[in-house]
Amino acid sequence: MNCIFCKIIAGEIPANLLVDNNDLVAFPDLNPQAPTHILIVPKRHVENAAELAEVQPSALAELFKAAKKLSVDLNLPGYRTVFNTGEAAGQSVFNAHLHLLGGRAFGWPPG
């Protein structure tokens, strides 16, 4: 498999793992879009969040639980979570992952 996230999960690529449990890993994004920008990735490789919902819906709940715990651990007063699904929506790594963004005010609608 040539997936960068799978290589991080397998330990082939080093990463600053903030969470590493049976279900997922979480690590800072290398191209942060906010002061806090963490990627939360299920250990099961699936292309996107919609596919994850079909094959392992409980994994979605685990991603959001991790986001909540990280927000508490990092003292974020609020945060935004984002899934990009498909290249047209900005997905560049085709493995499901939740973006946790915080540390600044966010506008609406998002760009």
C-alpha positions in Angstrom: 0.0 0.0 0.0 1.3 3.4 -0.9 -0.9 5.4 1.6 1.1 7.9 3.7 -1.3 7.5 6.6 -1.0 3.7 6.5 2.7 4.1 6.6 2.4 6.4 9.7 0.2 3.8 11.4 2.6 1.0 10.5 5.5 3.1 12.0 7.3 3.3 8.6 7.1 7.1 8.6 7.7 8.9 11.9 5.0 11.1 13.3 4.3 13.0 16.6 1.4 10.7 17.6 -0.9 12.5 20.0 -3.2 9.5 20.2 -2.4 5.9 19.2 -4.9 3.3 20.3 -6.6 0.2 18.8 -8.9 2.3 16.6 -7.1 5.4 15.4 -4.1 7.6 15.5 -3.9 11.4 15.7 -1.1 13.7 14.8 -0.5 17.4 13.8 -1.1 18.3 10.2 2.2 19.1 8.3 0.4 22.0 6.6 -1.7 23.5 9.4 -4.6 25.8 8.5 -5.1 26.9 12.1 -2.9 27.2 15.2 -4.2 23.7 16.2 -4.7 21.4 13.2 -4.7 17.7 14.0 -5.5 14.8 11.7 -7.4 11.9 13.3 -7.2 8.8 11.2 -8.9 5.4 11.6 -6.5 2.4 11.5 -8.7 0.7 9.0 -7.9 2.0 5.5 -10.9 3.3 3.7 -11.0 6.0 1.0 -13.2 8.6 2.7 -15.7 9.2 5.6 -18.7 8.1 3.6 -17.1 4.7 2.9 -16.1 4.5 6.6 -19.7 5.1 7.6 -20.7 2.1 5.4 -18.1 -0.4 6.5 -17.4 0.6 10.1 -19.9 3.3 11.4 -18.6 2.9 15.0 -15.2 4.3 13.8 -16.8 7.6 13.0 -17.9 7.9 16.6 -14.4 7.1 17.8 -12.9 9.8 15.6 -15.3 12.4 17.2 -14.6 11.1 20.7 -10.9 11.6 20.1 -11.5 15.1 18.7 -13.4 16.0 21.9 -10.7 14.6 24.2 -8.0 16.3 22.2 -9.9 19.6 22.5 -10.0 19.3 26.2 -6.4 18.2 26.5 -5.4 21.2 24.4 -7.7 23.7 26.2 -9.5 24.6 23.0 -12.6 26.8 23.8 -14.1 25.7 20.5 -13.1 23.8 17.5 -14.1 22.8 14.0 -14.1 19.3 12.5 -13.9 18.7 8.8 -14.0 15.7 6.4 -13.0 16.4 2.8 -14.5 13.8 0.6 -13.2 13.7 -3.0 -10.6 15.7 -4.8 -13.1 18.5 -5.7 -13.6 19.0 -1.9 -9.9 19.2 -1.2 -9.1 15.6 -0.2 -5.5 15.0 -1.1 -4.9 11.8 0.9 -7.4 9.2 0.0 -7.7 7.6 3.4 -10.5 8.8 5.7 -9.4 11.4 8.2 -11.0 14.0 10.4 -9.4 17.4 10.6 -9.6 19.0 14.1 -9.0 22.7 13.8 -8.8 25.2 16.7 -7.0 28.1 18.3 -8.5 30.9 16.3 -11.9 32.2 15.3 -13.5 30.7 12.2 -15.8 32.4 9.7 -19.0 31.1 8.2 -19.5 29.9 5.6 -16.2 28.1 5.3 -14.3 28.5 2.1 
